[in-house]
């Protein structure tokens, strides 16, 4: 089972180039994205794990029920297909592009043993 290390802030993309500590190494292999619109806010948290890519998708509408989905993808093709079928591509097209780019970058990283 992989440990999920969330960044402290949920805004923007979090990456660190150098990784002298375990916490910094974890955040170099994770990131978060968010966008606000007239319907509410959408957040994504991504982390490279031994089994592939772990993704949390959080939909926070202004009115209605907040939803949180947790998914893990073992292949880049599976992740891209999920992204392309997610309605977020219509409501937040820039977020959709950034999500695919961030996920592809994380899937190309080696997972440190530990």
N, C-alpha and C positions, 0 to 999 in steps of 0.2 A: 504494500500500500504506500502510495506517495504522500509526502507531507506537502500541504498547500501553504505557501507563504504569501500572504496578501501584503501589498504595499500599503503604507500608512495613508496615502491620499487616493481618492478614487477619481481624480481628474487628471487628464492627460496621459501620455505614455511614459512609463517609467523604465529606464534602462541605465545600467552602469557599465562602463567599459572595463574598469579594473575590478578584480574580485578578491581582495585580500582576506575577507572573512566569509563565513558560511552565509550570513544574512545578505551580504552584497552579491555573492555568487547566485543566491536564489533570486534576487531582484533583477539580475542581469538576464535571467531566464524567465521573467514574467513581465507582465504589463497590464495596464488598465486603460480603457477608453470610455468616454461618456459623451453624450450629447443631449441638449435640451431642445424641446420643440413646443408647439402649441398644445400638444396632448400630454406632455409630461417629460420624463427623463428616461434615457436608456443607458445602461452601463454594461460593460463587458470586462471581465477579468480573465486573463490568459496566463497559463504557466506551462512551461515545458516540463514534462514528467517522463519517467522511464518508459511508460506505455504509449507515449505520444504527446498529445496536447490536451490539457484540461481547460475547459471553458465554463465560466459562469455568465449567464445572460440575465440581467435584472431589468425588468420593465416597471417603472414607477409612474403610473398615470396620475394626472391631476385629480381625476375622479375615478373611483373603481378600485379593483383589487390589484395589489402589487404581486408580481410573479417573479420567481427566481428559478432558473433552470441550471442544472449542473450536468455537463456532458464531457466525455473524453473521446478523442479521435485518435485512432492508431495510424491513419494515413492522411497525407495532405489532400488527396483527392476527396476523401470523405468529408474533411473539414470544408473544402471549397464548395462542395455540393450542398452541404448544410447552409453555408453562408448565402449561396445563390437562391435557396428556397426560403430564406428568412424574410419576412415582410419588412424588416428594418431597411432593406435596400431601397424601398420606396419612400419611407418617412425620413430617413437620415442617410442619403446616398454617400456623403463624404465619410460618415462613420463606417458604413459598409465597406468602402474601399480601404480605409485604414485597418479595419478588422481583418480583412483578408491578407493585407500586406504584413501586419504584425504576426498573425498566425503562421503564415508561410516562413517568416524569418525565424520564429521560435522553433518550428518543426525542423529547420535545417541545423539547429544547434545540437551539439553532443550533450548528453546528460551526464553530469559528474557522478562518479560512484561515491557513495557515502552513506 
